[in-house]
């Protein structure tokens, strides 16, 4: 499962960068702590589906674009 969190984190970082968004801006827009966004991107935490949908909405993408 840890590998899945890392894969998700890599996809999130990839999409975020493609959208030209900083971690700070993503965190602020998604109402998530910036350090938590960093931990998600490094695959250190497992996040809820609610947070995944929140991130997808802020990034303006479909949730499937964030899944590994």
Helices and strands as residue ranges (DSSP letters): H 2-18, H 23-30, H 34-41, H 49-59, G 63-65
